[in-house]
Amino acid sequence: MDVYDFWKAVLQQDAEKMRTYFRENAYVNWHCTNEHFSVEKGLISSLDEYRGDDGPAPQWRREKKIGSVIKKPEA
């Protein structure tokens, strides 16, 4: 895997190119916002990511209904 090509795809937000780096059943967890994303194909099987903001997901991501909750808050 060429990590420079991977980050180039990330920075360019090239979703099709980024998918080539992930396994078909891959997923990404963003713990700070408690979100879980699935990935369609490629080589990476899982990725846990920690955003700098400790709080709810940004409004634009909620509006697009991107991701799902990693764990339900305790009542």
C-alpha positions in Angstrom: 0.0 0.0 0.0 1.3 3.4 -0.9 0.4 5.5 2.1 1.1 8.8 0.2 -1.5 7.8 -2.5 -3.9 6.8 0.3 -3.6 10.2 2.0 -3.8 12.0 -1.4 -7.2 10.3 -2.0 -8.3 11.2 1.5 -7.3 14.9 1.1 -9.0 15.1 -2.3 -12.1 13.3 -0.8 -11.9 10.8 -3.7 -14.3 8.2 -2.4 -13.9 5.8 -5.2 -10.1 5.8 -4.8 -10.3 5.5 -1.1 -12.5 2.4 -1.4 -9.7 0.6 -3.1 -7.7 0.6 0.1 -10.4 -1.1 2.2 -11.7 -4.7 2.5 -15.3 -5.3 1.4 -16.4 -5.7 5.1 -14.3 -2.9 6.5 -15.6 -0.3 8.9 -14.5 2.9 10.5 -15.3 3.9 14.1 -15.2 7.6 15.1 -15.3 7.3 18.9 -15.5 11.0 19.8 -18.8 11.3 18.0 -19.9 7.7 18.6 -20.2 6.9 14.8 -19.7 3.7 12.8 -19.2 3.7 9.0 -19.0 0.7 6.7 -16.8 0.5 3.6 -17.5 -1.4 0.4 -14.2 -2.8 -0.8 -10.4 -2.6 -0.6 -7.7 -3.7 1.8 -8.0 -2.2 5.3 -10.3 -4.3 7.4 -11.0 -1.8 10.2 -10.0 1.7 11.3 -10.7 3.4 14.6 -10.5 7.2 14.3 -10.6 9.8 17.0 -11.8 13.2 16.0 -10.5 16.2 17.9 -14.0 17.4 18.7 -15.5 15.6 21.7 -19.2 15.9 21.1 -22.0 15.3 18.6 -21.3 14.7 14.9 -21.3 17.9 12.8 -24.8 18.9 11.5 -23.9 18.4 7.8 -23.1 14.7 8.6 -26.3 14.2 10.6 -28.3 15.7 7.7 -26.6 13.3 5.2 -27.4 10.4 7.6 -23.7 9.3 7.4 -22.7 6.6 9.9 -24.4 5.0 12.8 -24.0 4.9 16.6 -21.1 2.7 17.9 -22.7 2.2 21.3 -25.9 3.4 22.8 -25.6 5.9 25.7 -26.4 4.4 29.1 -29.8 5.5 30.6 
